[in-house]
Amino acid sequence: MADLLTHVLVAYTVAIVLSWKFKWINSAHVTAVMVGSTLPDLTRIGLLIDPASVENIGIPFSYSPLHTMGGAMVSVLIISTLVRVKHAKITFILLTLGLLSHLALDSLIISASGHSYAIFWPISVYNPPTPGLYLSTDMWPALLAGSSALCVWLIDSRVHSRSQNI
């Protein structure tokens, strides 16, 4: 679960830093980026609902495509249709930002082959090379992301408290 926590903390950090530049980004928008960063990991629902149980009704099934650009974008599109029309475009953009931060981090994971998975599927089945910076089970990325998020939160809270006192 350190991997999922890392994705959420990095998305939080990215969204808060962007909120300094784009004043219209509020806490709901930050949350949308954080939610987007978890979408590729919807594959973990397989821990609760075995894909074989879905296949028993006669449909070939796998959760793996959810962890690719195409599969996660389907999730983004579905969620974007569930919000009010006036918020759909910004929800789509923010969820996609979180999704991209997730896929970018995953492209840095150590793999035995030296290549990542087909991140850009279904557009391409190319497995890009990975620099192999960390394992998904390593704790240091979560600690680094947590430290960064804490620093950004402290800076953000000081800036907001100063601007409210003026």
C-alpha positions in Angstrom: 0.0 0.0 0.0 3.0 2.3 0.2 2.8 2.5 -3.6 -0.8 3.8 -3.5 0.0 6.3 -0.7 3.0 7.6 -2.8 0.7 8.2 -5.8 -1.8 10.1 -3.7 0.9 12.2 -1.9 2.6 13.1 -5.2 -0.7 14.1 -6.7 -1.5 16.2 -3.7 1.9 17.9 -4.0 1.5 18.6 -7.7 -2.0 20.0 -7.3 -1.1 22.3 -4.4 1.9 23.7 -6.3 -0.3 24.2 -9.3 -2.8 26.0 -7.1 -0.2 28.6 -6.4 0.0 29.4 -10.1 -3.7 28.9 -10.9 -5.7 30.6 -8.2 -9.0 28.9 -9.3 -7.7 25.5 -8.1 -9.4 24.9 -4.7 -9.5 21.9 -2.3 -12.1 20.1 -4.4 -9.8 20.3 -7.4 -6.9 19.0 -5.4 -9.1 16.1 -4.3 -9.9 15.4 -8.0 -6.2 15.2 -8.9 -5.7 12.8 -5.9 -8.6 10.6 -7.0 -7.2 10.5 -10.6 -3.9 9.3 -9.2 -5.6 6.2 -7.8 -7.6 5.2 -10.9 -4.9 2.9 -12.4 -4.8 1.0 -9.2 -8.5 0.0 -9.6 -6.9 -3.2 -10.7 -6.6 -4.0 -7.0 -10.3 -4.7 -7.0 -9.2 -8.1 -8.2 -8.3 -8.8 -4.6 -12.0 -8.6 -3.7 -13.7 -9.8 -6.9 -11.7 -12.5 -8.6 -11.7 -12.1 -12.4 -12.4 -15.8 -12.7 -15.8 -15.3 -11.0 -16.6 -12.8 -13.8 -15.4 -15.3 -16.4 -17.8 -17.9 -15.0 -20.7 -16.0 -16.6 -19.0 -16.5 -20.0 -17.2 -13.2 -20.5 -13.4 -13.2 -20.9 -12.2 -10.7 -18.2 -9.1 -9.0 -16.8 -8.5 -6.0 -14.6 -5.0 -5.4 -16.2 -6.2 -2.8 -18.8 -7.3 -0.5 -16.0 -3.6 0.0 -15.2 -2.9 1.5 -18.7 -3.5 4.9 -20.2 -6.5 3.6 -22.2 -8.2 1.7 -19.4 -7.7 4.5 -16.9 -9.0 7.1 -19.4 -12.2 5.1 -19.6 -12.5 5.4 -15.8 -11.8 9.2 -16.1 -14.5 9.5 -18.8 -17.0 7.6 -16.7 -16.4 9.7 -13.6 -16.5 12.9 -15.7 -20.0 12.0 -16.8 -21.1 11.7 -13.2 -20.5 15.3 -12.3 -22.6 18.4 -13.3 -22.1 19.4 -16.9 -20.5 22.7 -16.0 -17.8 20.8 -13.9 -17.2 17.9 -16.4 -14.4 19.5 -18.4 -12.3 20.6 -15.4 -13.0 17.2 -13.7 -11.8 15.4 -16.7 -8.6 17.6 -16.8 -7.9 17.2 -13.1 -8.5 13.4 -13.1 -6.3 13.1 -16.1 -3.5 15.0 -14.4 -3.7 12.6 -11.4 -3.7 9.7 -13.8 -0.6 11.0 -15.6 1.3 11.5 -12.4 0.5 7.9 -11.5 1.7 6.5 -14.8 4.8 8.7 -14.7 5.8 7.3 -11.3 5.1 3.8 -12.5 7.4 4.3 -15.5 10.3 4.6 -13.0 9.7 1.3 -11.2 12.5 -1.4 -11.4 11.5 -4.3 -13.6 13.4 -7.5 -14.4 13.3 -6.8 -18.1 14.4 -3.2 -17.8 11.2 -2.1 -19.5 7.9 -0.9 -18.1 4.5 -2.3 -19.0 2.5 -1.2 -22.0 1.6 2.1 -20.4 0.1 3.6 -23.6 -2.1 0.6 -24.4 -4.3 0.5 -26.6 -2.6 3.3 -28.6 0.7 1.4 -28.5 1.9 -2.0 -27.0 5.4 -0.6 -26.7 7.0 -1.2 -23.3 9.2 1.8 -22.7 12.6 1.4 -21.0 12.5 2.3 -17.3 15.4 3.8 -15.3 14.6 1.4 -12.5 14.6 3.9 -9.6 12.6 2.0 -7.1 10.5 -1.1 -6.3 6.8 -0.7 -5.7 7.3 -2.2 -2.3 10.0 0.3 -1.3 9.2 2.6 1.6 11.5 5.5 0.7 9.4 6.8 -2.2 6.4 7.1 0.2 8.6 8.8 2.8 10.0 11.2 0.2 6.5 11.9 -1.2 5.2 12.4 2.4 8.0 14.8 3.3 7.4 16.7 0.1 3.6 16.9 0.7 4.2 18.0 4.3 6.6 20.8 3.1 4.1 21.9 0.5 1.3 21.8 3.0 3.2 23.9 5.5 4.2 26.5 2.9 0.6 26.6 1.5 -1.0 26.9 5.0 1.4 29.8 5.9 0.7 31.6 2.6 -3.1 31.2 3.1 -3.0 32.3 6.8 -0.9 35.4 5.9 -3.2 36.4 3.0 -6.3 36.0 5.3 -4.7 38.2 8.0 -4.0 41.0 5.5 
